[in-house]
Amino acid sequence: MAIPLIIDTDPGVDDAFAIALAARSAEVDLVGLTTVFGNVGLDLTTRNALGLLAHLGRTDVPVVRGFEGPAGAADVHGEDGFGGQAHTLPENPRTIYGDDPVRFFADNLTPDTVVAAIGPLTNIAAALDAGITFPRLIVMGGGLGLGNTTERAEFNFWADAEAARTVIRRGNPIIVPLNLTQRCIADTEFLANVDPVLSNLTGTYRAYLARHSEQNLSQREEGILVHDAVAVAEAIVPGTLRTKVHSLDVDDEGALVEGKHQVEVAEDTDWPALRAFMEQRLSV
């Protein structure tokens, strides 16, 4: 039986690869996407989610418009979130399902549902504040002594530090941090072998990573970091990532710090095997 999956997302190039991975995996039933501000503003992340689903032939999947906030990664993903290529995606005949992600979670969560949160955690924290319990929550975000927006803070946690703190303290998440995802490089060979529409979205992101390669040696090899797809792979095939419990909290900057809350953190994976899995699922 397929695992029900909801993806909370701010598309974003690596979000696009993550959503496509889920949409093309029979192991999961993609119940819906809830959008949030992040890589670009909410109007654009929502439009990108709809267009991507149309390209993937998944107009059956509802898109729920979530919470707005300050967008902050246009230099990474382009002004439209998709490297200036959002206009190449088809129109989605389905309208937005609604603008209440908390209600969508309440109406659709079952004991088997997995939620993969791959953007700022504003929607997820609002649901926790409303008394919703997530059966299994996988979060791409944070870094153990590592950041990509400030020296110590990863973008998704930095964008709404209070929401990240709520999730760490009350959401019982599996955290997929930068320490792992920055080792997962989808190189030019990978990009040449997958859906060319997806590869076409990556130009601005690849250029950004190339400019910053001197600051981060793990990014020297040309390609993209598929942060979000690593987290979604764990939702598709549980056990893909190897985890360890840490005692953590989140500070006001959005940095993961030592604390009293026991949190499961993904520390390792078989990247060659995971890369091959992604390449196979994302090819056309």
N, C-alpha and C positions, 0 to 999 in steps of 0.2 A: 504494500500500500504506500502510495506517495506521501511524503511528509509535507503538510501544509506550511507554506513559507510566505511571510510578509517581509518586504524589504523597505526600510525607512532610509531615504536617499536624497542626495543633493546633486544630481547629475550635471557636470563632471565626467571627465574621460574615464577614470578608473571605475567610477560607478557604472558607466555604460558597459564595460567589459564584465562587471559583476552581474548586472541585470541580464545581459545576454547569456552568461553562463547558466544562470538559474532558468531562464526561459527555454533553454535548449537541453535541459536535464530532466529526464523522465522520473528521476528519483524524488522530485519535489513537485508539488502542486502550487504554482505561483498564485497565491490568493489575491494579492494586490500590492501596489506601491503607495507608500505615503511619502510625500515630498516635504522638504524643509529647505530653508535658506542655507547657503554655505558657499560652495564654489562660486556661484553667482546668485542673484536674487531669486526669490521664490517664483515669480512669474516665469523666469527662464528655466529653473530646475523643473518646474511642472510641465512646461512646454517640451523640454528635452525628454522627460519621461514618456510623454505621450508619443512623441515622434519616434523614439527608439522602439517602443512596443509595436508601433505600426510597421516599422522596418522588419522587426522580428516575426511579424505575422501573429502577434499576440494582442490584438485589440479586444480580446475577451477579458484581459486583466484590467481591473479598475485602478484608476489613479485618484488618490485623495490628496487635496491640497492642504498642507500643514501650516506651520508657523513661519512667519517672516522674521527677519533680523538683518544685521549688517553683513552683506556679502564681502568676501575678502580674498578670493583666489583667481581673479580674472587674469593676472599675469601668468598663472600656471596653466589654466584651462582655456583661456581666451575669453573675450568679452561676452560671448554667447554660451560659454561653458564647454563647447565642443570644438574648440580650435578654429572658430569662424566657419564651421561646416554644418551647423545645426539646420541651415536652410536646405541641405541635401536630403534630409530625412523626409519621408512622406507624411502627409496629413493623417491624423488619427480621427476616424469618423466618430469615435466615442467621446463624449464630453466628460469633463471632470466629474467624478463620482460624488464629490462633496468637499467640504472644507473643515471637516471635524475628524481629525485622525484619532482622537481619543474614543469617539463613538465607534469608529471603524474597528479599532482594536477590541472594544467591548463586544461588538456584534460578531466578530469573526474568530477570536481566539478560542481554541479548543485545547484540551490537555496535551495534544500532540503538536501544536503549532510552534514553529520556530520563527523568531523575529531577528532579522539581520539588520542592525543599525549601522549604516556606513556614511553618515553625515553628522553634523552637529546634533546633539541629543535632546533638543528642545521638545520634540513630539513625544519622545520616550519618557522624559521626566514629567511632562504634563499628564501622561497616562498613569504613571506611578502616583503622582499627587492625587489623582482621581480614584485611587484604590485598585487599579488594575494590576494584576500579577501576570508576568510573562513566564510561561512554562519553560522556555529556553530562549535566552537572549544572547546573541553574539554581537559584539561591538567592535568595529574597527576604529581604534583611536588610542591616544596616549602613547607614552614611551617611558621606559624605565631609564631615567637619567638622560633622556634623548628627546629633542624636539625638532620640528621642521618649520615652525612659525616664530617661536622664540627659542632661545638656547635649550629650554627645558620643556616647552609645551608643543604638543602636536596640534594641528589645525582644528580637527573636530572638537577636541576638548577645549582649546583656546576660544573657539567661536562662541561657546556658551558654557563657561566654567561651572556655573551654578548647576546647570542641568547635568553636566558630567559628574559633579559631586553627588547629586541625587542618585544617579544610576549606580555609581560605585557603592554607595551606602545602602541602597534599598532595592536595586534591580537584580542582584545575584547574576551579574553578567559573566560571560567568557570574553575577556579582553584580548584583542588581536593587535598588538602594539607595533610601533615603528621598528623596534628592535628585530622583529621577524620580517615584516613586510618590506623593509628596505633591502633585504637580501633576495627578494623575489623580483628579478629583473626580466621582463618580457623583452627580449632583444630584437634586433632587426629581422633575424631569421623567423622568430615567432610571429612578428607582425606581418611578414610576407606570406605566412601560411594560413592566416585567419581571415575571416570575413573582411573584404576590402573596405566595406562601408565603415566598419569599426576602426580599421587602421587609418582611414582617412581623417578621423577625428583627432589624431594624436599629434599633429604637427607642432602646435604651440607648446604642448606638454613636453615633447621631446626636446624642443629648443630650450625650454626653461631648464630642464635637467642637464642639458649639455653645458649651459652657462654656469651652472652651479656645481659642476663635477669636481672642481678643485677643492670646494669646501666639503664635499662628501665623496670619499673615494669609492664607496659602493655604487655610485652612479656613473663611474667612468665609462662603463660599457654602454654604448648607445642603445636606447630603447626607452621603455617606460616602466614605472613601478606599478604593479597591479595590486596596490594595497587592499582595495575593497573586494576584489575577486578572491583573494586569499581567505578573507572572512566568510564569504558566501560559499566557498568550497567546503568549509567545515559544516555549513548547514546542509549541503547536498549529500556529503559523505561524512557522517560523524566519525571522528577519530583521525581525520586527515591531519589535524594539528596536534602536537604534543604539548600538554599544559602542565603548569605547576601553580600551586596556591601561594599567593603573596599577601602580605598585610599592607594595605594601601589606603590612600585618601587622595583628594584632589585639592590643590591650593587655589587661591583666587586668580592666579594666572592661567589656570587650566593644566598645570603640570601634575603628573602622578608623583606622589610623595609617599613616604612611609606613613602608615596609619594603623588603625585597629580593625579595619574591615577586611575580612578574608575574601580574596578575589582570585578567581581562576584566570591565569594568564597564559596565552599561547607562546611557547618559547621556541619551538622547532617544527619542521616539517621536512619531508623528502621532496625538496624543490624540483629535482629533475622529473620525478614521477608526477608531481602536481602540475608542472609546466606541460608535460605531455597530455595530461588529462584536460587541461584548459585548451590547449591547441586543438585537440581532437573535437571537443565540444563547440569551439568557436569557429571552426573551419566551415566552408560552404561547398 
